[in-house]
Amino acid sequence: MSTKRLCLLALFIALSVIGAMIKIPSFVGSIALDAFPSLLAAVLIGKRAGALIAGAGHLVSALIAGMPLGPMHLLIAVEMALIVWSFGAIYQSGNTKLAGLFFVCSNSLLAPLPMLVLLGVSFYFALLPSLLIGATVNAAIAIIFIPKCKMLFQKTMAGEQ
């Protein structure tokens, strides 16, 4: 891994930490704008980098909120990494809107399914509105900024792949 790529990874993790401090009102407290930097990174610098940033961003967001779900946050970090990797793959195939829709649906409806089993139906449905808002805002910010940043990153990353 080149120094340039490592610096970009650190930059996106830092942006994810900043986003983790911008919370979406929820009784859980770990729903925040920590995902959009990972969505940007998944398209701009690679799906694996985006996945790494997504997992780290969620863990930082959970730490800032006091880890309200305890060790469940490790599972959520893995889910976020897989979702962001998939978002990057779908976006890079040319389906921008489908990528955004996939992220919103998988992040707000599918990812909390383990909570349904472990914590019950009430918890799952109480979580859905804030997850839906958070996922929509994160996806919208990313989809707006990706085209604007793409040309800059193509120049920056020339010869780095």
Secondary structure, DSSP 8 states (H G I E B T S, - for coil): --HHHHHHHHHHHHHHHHHHTSB---SS---BS-SHHHHHHHHHT-HHHHHHHHHHHHHHHHHHTT-TTTTHHHHHHHHHHHHHHHHHHHHHTT-HHHHHHHHHHIIIIITTHHHHHHH-HHHHHHHHHHHHHHHHHHHHHHHHHHHHHHHHHHHHTTT--
